[in-house]
Amino acid sequence: MNNRWRQIKRLPIPVSKYFDLYFNEQPDPPCPVCGGKVWHRHYYDEHVGMVETVDECTECNYYETESYGDTRLEVGKWSAVYNYTTSDKEISQIRSEFVRQQIIEKERRKTERRKYYRKRG
């Protein structure tokens, strides 16, 4: 058994409540590009379950949404759209490019900030 399970077994509260508290009270992760606040929106349907998920940053152009089988990814000036019929190989390529573009946009924002605050002679 791993250490996490031993810790859970020693808790004075029931395990079901522990997992509810652990997963529901986590702070929202920051934007991977600028570190700002990301707006998370989820839409549910009564019979289907989660239908739409939107993650959007208000400071930079980071946008990730999944709705009805379609996925849209945006960061900076780069964007991609794919749906559920796209092959797994293409999806992994798109996702890796999305992560790469996040890093490029992060570096671009960093250089812009350095240019703005540089010493002017």
JOSUL-V172052 format. One line per field, one symbol per residue. phi: phi as a letter, one per 40 degrees, with the letter a starting at -180 (. if undefined). A space follows every 50 residues. Layout:
phi->???
//
This chain:
phi->.cccccccccccbcccccccccccbccccccccbgccbcbbbbbbccchc babbbacccbccabbbafgbbbbbagccaababccccccccccccccccc cccccccccccccccccccbb
//
